[in-house]
Amino acid sequence: MHDETIAIHGGYTADSTRAVAVPIYQTVAHDFIDAEHAGDLFDIRVPGFHYNRINNPTNDVLEKRITALEGGAATLAVASGMAAVSYAVLNVVAAGSNLVVAPQLYGATYTYFAHVLPTFGVEARIASDDKPESMAPLIDERTAAIFCETVGNPAGNVVDLEAVSSLAHERGVPLIVDNTVATPLMLKPIEHGADVVVHSLTKYVGGHGTTLGGAIVDAGQFPWLEHAERFPMMTTPQAAFHNVTFASDFPVAPFATRARSVPLRNTGATLSPFSAFMLLQGLETLAVRLDRHESNTRAVAEYLAADPRVAWVGFAGFPEHPSYELAQRYLKGRIPAILTFGAAGGYDAGLAFFNSVELIKRLVNLGDAKTLVSHPASTTHRQLTPAELANAGIPPEAIRLSIGLEHIDDLIEDIDQALDKATTAA
């Protein structure tokens, strides 16, 4: 099936009620057939449902649908995008490990890497840019993964996935990527060598700013057993989990199986079945929403680029953008619906624009049906130093717009009046 069809039908076979919409299984637990069945479920010897902190039939449909869209082996749905990032990392690190990270990151992800992981004895080595030659010197025998965003938020850079995945695999580590901004309908990172894909389903998949959710997709391709010394959590019997060896006992999707059995089962960032249902509703219309997001974004970018009140525009759809060629290569000519720009007048003008919008909403989400504005230097990335902001591709005056589905004339009118106030204030 094509992606548009998978997003509506994938992963679901009607139950005995023949319900066309995926039912919400609002239950905490499921009845065991007998003691043997219970033991088999706890030992992960048979598939099935028993306690909904670990899995749920509604969530299972969402997981299968995301797996099909990404071309992976299995997916774990969790309570938020940050839970997905956290669990994907915790699945392969231990005290003394390090990660090599591209600097263009969502603010909370940057904070997690730079300030939270070190409290667990895990170092995030943040590269100077997203290029493999900047990452290579940071990799050593304790490196557990390379992490990047396929399209950086808010920088809008596009990573050369094939080059970075080649580096990762040459050095014996998996590539973990966040594909939230591009979505699997624009980019399928597994086709370009990614081993694990994470999503904030809160954004474009949900699409309406109503529901938190995250996903971890296991490509099922990384050769864990070839790197047994680096990844004992995957390649040796785990006493706490009935001596399971994830890489050999679950060869199809060992990463996703361990993420469900260890971090999710024991720390509990569980996606509720009602949230899974809401995300499934959003996913059904993702393809048509992306078309409108994209056309509106290009129109806004062209308006801003032609306006003398604007100092610069960061939009990967423009040939002069540093990621233009990579966007053409990996996104097949499509452009995600975020852009950045700087109003003439610097930081003060940026703040004044942020304060002056009327239709556009001031918040730090993205991928909503509504157009959203943020000023990263004073909100999502305010904890970064000036040098760290520059490294992440965020000038102090930068405004990030997540363009929604409104009529383009109304968006331009609001941007126009806000620019007037911004330049006057500056």
Stockholm file with secondary structure:
# STOCKHOLM 1.0

chainA/1-426         MHDETIAIHGGYTADSTRAVAVPIYQTVAHDFIDAEHAGDLFDIRVPGFHYNRINNPTNDVLEKRITALEGGAATLAVASGMAAVSYAVLNVVAAGSNLVVAPQLYGATYTYFAHVLPTFGVEARIASDDKPESMAPLIDERTAAIFCETVGNPAGNVVDLEAVSSLAHERGVPLIVDNTVATPLMLKPIEHGADVVVHSLTKYVGGHGTTLGGAIVDAGQFPWLEHAERFPMMTTPQAAFHNVTFASDFPVAPFATRARSVPLRNTGATLSPFSAFMLLQGLETLAVRLDRHESNTRAVAEYLAADPRVAWVGFAGFPEHPSYELAQRYLKGRIPAILTFGAAGGYDAGLAFFNSVELIKRLVNLGDAKTLVSHPASTTHRQLTPAELANAGIPPEAIRLSIGLEHIDDLIEDIDQALDKATTAA
#=GR chainA/1-426 SS CCHHHHHHHTTCCCCTTCCSSCCCCCCSBCCCSSHHHHHHHHTTSSCCCSBTTTCCHHHHHHHHHHHHHHTCSEEEEESSHHHHHHHHHHTTCCTTCEEEECSCCCHHHHHIIIIIGGGGTCEEEECSSSSHHHHGGGCCTTEEEEEEESBCTTTCCBCCHHHHHHHHHHTTCCEEEECTTTHHHHCCGGGGTCSEEEEETTTTTTCSSCCCCEEEEECSCCCGGGGTTTCHHHHSCBGGGTTBCHHHHSCSSHHHHHHIIIIIHHHCCCCCHHHHHHHHHHHHTHHHHHHHHHHHHHHHHHHHHTCTTEEEEECTTSTTSTTHHHHHHHSTTCCCSEEEEEETTHHHHHHHHHHHCSSSEECSCCSCSSCEEECGGGTTTTTSCHHHHHHTTCCTTCEEEECCSSCHHHHHHHHHHHHHHHHHHC
#=GC SS_cons         CCHHHHHHHTTCCCCTTCCSSCCCCCCSBCCCSSHHHHHHHHTTSSCCCSBTTTCCHHHHHHHHHHHHHHTCSEEEEESSHHHHHHHHHHTTCCTTCEEEECSCCCHHHHHIIIIIGGGGTCEEEECSSSSHHHHGGGCCTTEEEEEEESBCTTTCCBCCHHHHHHHHHHTTCCEEEECTTTHHHHCCGGGGTCSEEEEETTTTTTCSSCCCCEEEEECSCCCGGGGTTTCHHHHSCBGGGTTBCHHHHSCSSHHHHHHIIIIIHHHCCCCCHHHHHHHHHHHHTHHHHHHHHHHHHHHHHHHHHTCTTEEEEECTTSTTSTTHHHHHHHSTTCCCSEEEEEETTHHHHHHHHHHHCSSSEECSCCSCSSCEEECGGGTTTTTSCHHHHHHTTCCTTCEEEECCSSCHHHHHHHHHHHHHHHHHHC
//
